[in-house]
Every structure is written in structure tokens, then in C-alpha cells.
Amino acid sequence: MMSVFRKMMPREDRFFEMFCRHAKTVVAAAEAMEKLLKGEAVQENCDRIIALEDEADEITREVMLAIRRSFITPFDRGDIKDLIQSMDDAIDMMHKTVKIIRLFEQSSFDPLMRELGGEIVKAAGLMQQAIGLLDRIGANAHQLSSIAEEITRVEGRSDELHDEGLKDLYRRHGASGDAMAYMIGSEIYSNLEKIVDRFEDVANEISGVVIENV
């Protein structure tokens, strides 16, 4: 009965606009992450990620305020909160990675780290595509589910790159006893893999919204 009532009421479409703005910010941060991992303007791209994370936080606050002030929301308030928070967690993890890179003054990165940067961009792009389809959940349900599955595959590939990267670090630094180089490298790999994990969280939230609203 409630679902019928909700369909009869005007929707708060501004939520979709805020979701799309946030997704665009996350994609821009992912692209900056990929560039810095390639060694391109490392400090400038670190600064860009930090600035974009601030923008994303502001959009998240807008969404939270809109949830409290809106009589009708396009789907469950708890789902809206969880979705925007999971999106924000992805860019927060990029910010944490930047902190590690700056703390240890890293300016060059392993090939497998650069590959992980590419996977981050893939996951971010897929997330943005899915977010753009949420305003018509019923019509786009199949496509949304397919995108969520693709993000999961990207996450699986990222796990493989993370493990390969740790093995490579051990081969190069374990025998030489350079514990600091291994520690720094493993910390960066861990953070990069966690970024993609956060995108999988977004995919799971989207899948949940689809199940509840179709």
C-alpha cells in the first residue's frame, strides 16, 4: 500500500541531481589518482583529490539535510543515506591514500599500482553510469544489476593485483631486508585495493535499492 502511495506523490528529483554531482566528483578524483600513480604531477593531483573530497563532503551534507527536510523521497530514506555514504567512503579512501603517499614522500609507483589506478577509474565510471540510471529504477533495473556485477568483477581483479603487488614487493625487498620499502609499498597497495572495495559497497547499495523498488 505504501509503495502505491509513494508512486502517487511527487518525487524529490533533486536527490538524483545531488547523486550525479557527487558521482562526477568521485570520478574526477579517481582520474587524478590514476594520473598521480603514473607519476604525473603527483603533488598537484594529490591537492586535487583533497579539494574534490571536500566538495564531495559538502554534497553529502546537502543530501543528509534534504533527507531531513523532504516529505517525500524517491526511495527509502535509509537507502538514500547508505548510498551517498558509500559513495563518499570511496573518495574518503582516496584521500587517505594521498595522506600515505605524502607522509612517505612517494613520487614513483610500481607498475601494478598503476594498474590498480586504472581499475579505480573503471569502477568509478561504472558507478557514475549506474547513478545516472537511478531516476528510472524500474525501467533500468536490468542494466543497473549488470553494472553492479561488472563493478564486482573489477573488485575481483583489484584483489588479484593487490596480491601480485605484495608478492612483487616481497621478492624485491624481502631478500634485501628493506623493511621500510616493503611497509610503504604494502600500505599503498592496501589503500588502493580498499578504494575499489568501497565501489563494490556502492554497487551493493544500488542492488539493494533495485530489489526494494522493482
Secondary structure, DSSP 4 states (H G I P E B T S, - for coil): -HHHHHHHSPP-THHHHHHHHHHHHHHHHHHHHHHHHTTSSHHHHHHHHHHHHHHHHHHHHHHHHHHHH-SS-SS-HHHHHHHHHHHHHHHHHHHHHHHHHHHTT-----HHHHHHHHHHHHHHHHHHHHHTTGGGHHHHHHHHHHHHHHHHHHHHHHHHHHHHHHHHHIIIIITTT-HHHHHHHHHHHHHHHHHHHHHHHHHHHHHHHHHHH-
